[in-house]
């Protein structure tokens, strides 16, 4: 999948002298010193193989943990047309509470909490460019959800009015800490108010990342269940093929 991504976007930044960033702007890469022997072996054993759709390298997006299901690209990147192979794929394999391939992830389930003062301080900083009159935050509510339950719009009610936060900004706006965004958009919001004052906000969530394409911990779970790489890629990128190009 990583090779496919690199092949698809070769030449995208020719003027800058490179093709992809080593950050989450493209693909996070910590350098040769961070590589594991088994990953290097897998890289060599699959040399030349990429994932294609109708003969072209796919948009091989992936993320850490889907939480229960991946999400369609057009739901997350809302200015994009539907992509046939980037649609919602369930990670469930049984009927139990933890019967998901990605349940091995430390971010399979998570919880973040703010008191009234903390949520006001966070939103005053993250929404500063959205309004010149934020005022005091009085309530938060989920106003839209995607087909898989991800929060697609968050409404912040303040003494200065209401602010609609779109899906693409929610993780950045609702920060648990100044240097850390919310793990994912797949969460339920619990708000406690007392006498018209906001006293506590809890986000009970699942998964880590944008949720589009291959779930990395889900891929590990499927591999441990005996799936080979072709079957795993076909599950997360339905309708695609694995082909050798060199």
Secondary structure by P-SEA (a helix, b strand, c coil): caaaaaaaacccccccccccccccccccccccccccaaaaaaaaaaccccccccccccccccccccccbbbbcccccccccccccccccccccccccccccccccccccbbbbbcaaaaaaaaaaaacccccccccccccccccccccccccbbbbbcccbbbbbccccccccccccccccccccbbbbbbbbccccccccccbbbbccccccccaaaaaaaaaacccaaaaaaaacccbbbbbcc
